[in-house]
Amino acid sequence: MAEFKKYYRTLFSQFGYPLTKNTAVPLKAIKDAEQRLGIKVPQALRDYYLVAGREKRFNKSCNRLLAPRDWSVDKQRLLFMEENQSVLWWGVSIRNPDTQDPRISQGHNDDPITWYPEHPQCSVFLAVMLHYQAVNGGFRFCSSASIPDDLDYQFKKQGWTLYGTLNSLQAYSRQNQVVCLVPSEMFAFMGKWTVMAGAKTKRDLQAIEAELGFEFESV
């Protein structure tokens, strides 16, 4: 994807929180980190920081996006995100400095870190993670519910955009509204599938609940 910055700006605008100059990390901070670590940051990640690296509502609501000064490198992966309980890391491959949108790996906080494949594209990982952050406190209004087996609802036909899938989690959004469809292995106690919903306003969240037509619980 050539226009990463435009892609990220569109996402935040759809969430109802357009990016501004104040959400951008200065280029100098990235160059200083590159020099300190002796690396080149892939374009997909660099551009995210250049437009949204200082945004706090979604970047830190659950898992935490790290500032460039806190980046580190392990086994040709640049660690840029930390799980909310510091159990996991996410790292982008820096093996090939010419790759603009490289793969993301998930690292378990062992000694040494144990790495597993997470997603083949950094930009898509960031988009899906933003949706997950949105329904986990990024939005003020969030709720969740088990999806009935007989639900006949097609998100794409109702104006939702699918931004990607991460470990079977499906991330959808439309203006001021986000839903994540989560498989049972992540929330087995809540049924076969769970829908996690978030919205900018209470009315936006109520519209999702009314449209899906089943009972939600506030998060």
Number of C-alpha atoms within 10 A of each C-alpha: 12 10 10 19 19 12 15 23 18 15 20 18 13 16 24 17 16 14 18 12 11 12 16 17 21 15 12 9 15 20 17 13 19 16 11 12 13 11 16 18 21 20 22 24 20 20 22 22 25 18 22 24 21 22 18 13 15 25 21 21 19 21 22 19 23 18 16 18 12 11 18 15 16 13 13 13 20 24 23 19 22 21 18 13 9 12 11 18 22 22 26 27 23 21 14 11 13 12 14 20 20 22 20 26 22 22 23 17 15 10 6 10 14 14 20 12 12 18 19 15 16 23 25 20 18 20 20 21 20 25 28 29 21 30 27 21 18 23 24 16 22 25 21 21 19 22 20 12 9 6 10 8 11 10 14 11 8 10 12 17 15 16 16 18 18 16 10 13 19 19 24 23 23 17 17 18 26 28 27 23 20 23 18 15 12 14 13 13 11 16 15 16 21 22 21 26 30 34 28 20 16 12 11 16 23 16 14 18 17 11 11 17 11 13 12 20 11 11 15
